[in-house]
Amino acid sequence: MSIYRVTLLPSQHQYQSSSKQSLLRAGLESGLNMIYGCDGGNCGKCLVRLVSGTTERLRHSDFVLSQSQKDRQQLLSCCHAASSDVVMEAVEIDSVSEIAEQTIDTRVYRMDRLSESVMSVVLKTPRGQPLSFLAGQYVTLSMNGSLQRNKSIASCPCDGMHLEVHVKAREHDPFSEYVFKRLKKNERVQINGPHGEFVLDDASDRPLLLIAFDSGFSSIKSLIEHAIALEKNQPIKLYWMMSAGNQPYLENYCRSIVHALDNFSFQTEFAQDRSPATMTQLLEKIVLQEAAVTQSDVYLTLPEELRELAQDILIQAGVQPQHWKIDTIQAI
């Protein structure tokens, strides 16, 4: 197996691709937001133009290229692998405004109890209809006829066919109780989205300060996996704030990243209660102990009642508004 360098135009983004992997799949796994549809040679959305280099076909495609497309050296990036260093023109998603709202009927692919109070649900889309989204966005889930909930996607955009969400157990909450007591594998769940602008600034090389609260870790997890795919070299520091009686349900996952990456650090902070005074003290402790906070990009996922408080603390710390984002997922 040989490894080649792929350069995308006009962005000049580069990534490594093997002779056994499609140009599309290698680009997605490198964190690039390349446009695609079916990832199976049927829709033609992943069409690129070969500028230089050579490729080899990996598999048959049902999508038929016109003669003019062939003459322009266009090909399906999901069906071809590099056989030399390659330069190609490809469309990439630059912002959330470029992603159309999608409604997809998915099936429950897997359910994992991450802790006594948190369930991971992985939804699988039809093969020809993966969800196009950016790390940090959320979708609206509809199940059992009338149950709806907005949930952040916890997985990486590199695989739009398998979407992970985290559901917290809550008494007297029909949605939560259905997930924990009645939801089954292969059950139909409709998703609509993606929504939200809580997405990583891919072009920034500033240190990343990530702050999650309880099960709000899901969107932060997506950002982390996207940053890892991009091979970002700047320091990435994660603080996971936990309310009374809760534990970080993916602590081993976070510790494994600490061991794997030299630039990643992780720390838990526990709150005795959720009173304004306690939360102010805890947020100030995290933000103000970071000497480089004003040089960092700060991403926070917090309950709605804490967002204005966090905003005031960031402003007081001197962090410019363009360098922090607070997840504004809407409760329904």
Steps between C-alpha positions, in 0.01 A plus 500: 500500500636842400426839658461813288441871560170649380460876454157659464437814297420777555543454879854355482403251771719191497461150638650153470318229308591135447474305177232284669274782621269728303601862459172599667530271802862604565403868482206461737711308752756782483233742623424669168140596432480358149159485340359154436172313493480123484873412529417213266525630143130563452428872540792690345521759779867421571609587146848658486730608217844346475758774440813289522605152607343161439224296662367146488138392513410315821148392414221519244266800506140524382537873441584556132734785413426696185761525228563865584565405865747233388671748268544737797669221700217480751455190713312373804724540803312221683595246233864591428825472695822688445775317312739799522500840667177668390374855455125533446225760504238416763212685666529528879250625757628822658209598727172376645309717250622273220332189648139439404252387766442127463227265619612135515337182625768319701508173693642434846831330427638461852422598859766514774445582866789741567400536864196452721362829372629538142415294193690516171275445198659451159266559206569367151381685192416331168816435302408753235401773746770582758454814706718792394596700812785678673646392834308656789161526329177337619194329352135461596407140578142377453397157625195300604266732312508808724822506703750765391830629638790708371825311557860590421685260272783344700677339204732626229370635164740258330223237521161649417336155496555427870386777734552479875287690752502491882176487698490572872258312725240738642201407713159594363652584159311294238783524244770387744283223644420369152870485406599319819205264529350438157728604212629197309763425239380555140217726617427792268610848615455802276763773514481857374796734472774583545447810714724738691822696453701344783770382260879495508696775326709268283733778386597616850828391658420652840497271807162333560329528839200265516253511790218247528225459761354156579357337184579817303826318430345351184561800272845553655582137415417570137729806503783295655473226239493756220808678641683166522409420139640839396820415692492835677827567684391777736429419867151359562377520859173341611319578823197285581275660762282255693198578716436322831449126465641477147825358364671552162348208311778489240794563730699204362445634149643837603793338684582294192532820293729648765728196465486508119557873442770722647291816449181383675418536870187415700369603840172444684345764724215417739227740613322446832185657356380703201443825683619818323763557769648149469500504120654847487779386731566187294495673161724778628742239637525334158516812286719715720759230574574477127781749443454475122121531502505825302710330230273193488183399317247409771209260444240438772194274529290611794137491614298793374488666842882514518576638154464869584708448814779337296485778245550765770798311645667468158453871431645588842797273426571697182405231246380667181152394380633356174715256699230325705190299418228377733284213376148634454315175436129571535296291743171358370 
